[in-house]
Amino acid sequence: MKLPSLTIGGLSLSSPLVLAPMAGVTNHSMRVLCKRLGGCGLVSSEMFSACAIRFRDPKTPGMVDWTYEDQPLSAQLFGGDGETCAIAAVYLQEQGADIIDINFGCPVPKVARSGSGASILKELSRAEEIIRRVRSVCRVPLTVKTRLGWYTGQPTVFEFVRIASDCGADAVTVHGRYAQQKYAGTADWDMIARVREQMDSRIPLIANGDVTDPASFEKIIRITGCQGVMIGRGALGRPWIFRDLMAFARTGAAPEPLKAPEILEIARMHNRILKDIHGDRRAAKEMRGNIIHYIKGFENSARIRNAIMQTRSTEEIEEVLNEADRFCKSGIVVQKQSL
Ligand SMILES: Cc1cc2nc3c(=O)[nH]c(=O)nc-3n(C[C@H](O)[C@H](O)[C@H](O)COP(=O)(O)O)c2cc1C
């Protein structure tokens, strides 16, 4: 397959694959893991509230958790007005973010009701004000992430992309669903293709939604003509997906699915990265949440999950993973995970 190349505002990425921003997921440990396993050109932070940054919420500095190991990094912010978003963008770029991304796609009530995220798609003049204002202060590349529109069947994405381009955005990510759909149905890649056809060809388009394996990766590029592909849920419990997709692009052959012991080894790696970053207590708590994704599809997943829920430390988690490993050494091949 012909692999596109992705350059965002002069920043040339090693791969067109982007780890999607996911609240509660794409923290430092997940980003480092994806980078270490390979194939991921750009990682995204969890979303920052522009308001929280502006009014100095004490939780914000703890979220600025990137290092050289998870860069280049795109820091995402959400907010409802240009002034607040601009203050947040300046803060994030001062903290070393390589790219600033503005969220115009989040349909979650807490975000949408505050007049941010996808709710701005109902009133595009506000999108214009925000992008223009942030652009005026942003020295690093600026990107925007959006959906097809708010109301199902009423696409505002064409107008949105025109505005983003006029206001100087360096790339646009489109998740091929409407906000009202949340995650229902399938992502409409034909619609993303229409966006690509109509938008300024100098600005890269990153296509997003439902890419989980080599076939969907190949298809989204072929259909949409995008320059980059963003992956969210497909990386949950499968941070090696970027490496596999790049291997597929190089060789044309889909890599063998990982066997259970190999997956458990990556889960152990995740456990150790978490411990190094957060210390034992917080790492164990986070890892208990992650395990469920890793063992999805295992024959003995219920048993492993129950044992993990009893653990109190990363050491105990490692022991459970070792025990599961012994049980799995027969080499159960994990089935393709569904979203
Ligand atoms: C747990 C979770 C958290 C998410 N958080 C964010 C977020 O903070 N900002 C954002 O723009 N999108 C967020 N998304 C949406 C993803 O970035 C992505 O657009 C969506 O999941 C579709 O891509 P996928 O089919 O590859 O998962 C989130 C998705 C999930 C599943």
The ligand as a Tripos MOL2 file, in Angstrom:
@<TRIPOS>MOLECULE
LIG
   31    33     1     0     0
SMALL
NO_CHARGES

@<TRIPOS>ATOM
      1 C1        -12.0850    6.8420   26.4980 C.3       1 LIG1
      2 C2        -12.1040    7.8890   25.4260 C.ar      1 LIG1
      3 C3        -11.7580    9.1810   25.7140 C.ar      1 LIG1
      4 C4        -11.7390   10.1640   24.7120 C.ar      1 LIG1
      5 N1        -11.3310   11.4240   25.0260 N.ar      1 LIG1
      6 C5        -11.2020   12.3500   24.0260 C.ar      1 LIG1
      7 C6        -10.6410   13.6310   24.2880 C.ar      1 LIG1
      8 O1        -10.2770   13.9530   25.4100 O.2       1 LIG1
      9 N2        -10.5330   14.5030   23.2460 N.ar      1 LIG1
     10 C7        -10.9440   14.1730   21.9710 C.ar      1 LIG1
     11 O2        -10.8190   14.9930   21.0540 O.2       1 LIG1
     12 N3        -11.4790   12.9690   21.7090 N.ar      1 LIG1
     13 C8        -11.5900   12.0490   22.6910 C.ar      1 LIG1
     14 N4        -12.0570   10.8050   22.4080 N.ar      1 LIG1
     15 C9        -12.3970   10.4830   21.0050 C.3       1 LIG1
     16 C10       -11.1840    9.8700   20.2910 C.3       1 LIG1
     17 O3        -10.0930   10.7630   20.2310 O.3       1 LIG1
     18 C11       -11.5580    9.4380   18.8560 C.3       1 LIG1
     19 O4        -11.9280   10.5810   18.1200 O.3       1 LIG1
     20 C12       -12.7310    8.4610   18.8310 C.3       1 LIG1
     21 O5        -12.5620    7.4520   19.8110 O.3       1 LIG1
     22 C13       -12.8710    7.7940   17.4510 C.3       1 LIG1
     23 O6        -11.6880    7.1290   17.0930 O.3       1 LIG1
     24 P1        -11.5060    5.5280   17.2540 P.3       1 LIG1
     25 O7        -12.6180    4.8690   16.4980 O.co2     1 LIG1
     26 O8        -10.1500    5.2630   16.6850 O.co2     1 LIG1
     27 O9        -11.6060    5.2310   18.7200 O.co2     1 LIG1
     28 C14       -12.1140    9.8290   23.3790 C.ar      1 LIG1
     29 C15       -12.4780    8.5150   23.1060 C.ar      1 LIG1
     30 C16       -12.4660    7.5440   24.0920 C.ar      1 LIG1
     31 C17       -12.8580    6.1290   23.7380 C.3       1 LIG1
@<TRIPOS>BOND
     1     1     2 1
     2     2     3 ar
     3     2    30 ar
     4     3     4 ar
     5     4     5 ar
     6     4    28 ar
     7     5     6 ar
     8     6     7 ar
     9     6    13 1
    10     7     8 2
    11     7     9 ar
    12     9    10 ar
    13    10    11 2
    14    10    12 ar
    15    12    13 ar
    16    13    14 ar
    17    14    15 1
    18    14    28 ar
    19    15    16 1
    20    16    17 1
    21    16    18 1
    22    18    19 1
    23    18    20 1
    24    20    21 1
    25    20    22 1
    26    22    23 1
    27    23    24 1
    28    24    25 2
    29    24    26 1
    30    24    27 1
    31    28    29 ar
    32    29    30 ar
    33    30    31 1
@<TRIPOS>SUBSTRUCTURE
     1 LIG1         1 GROUP 0 **** ****
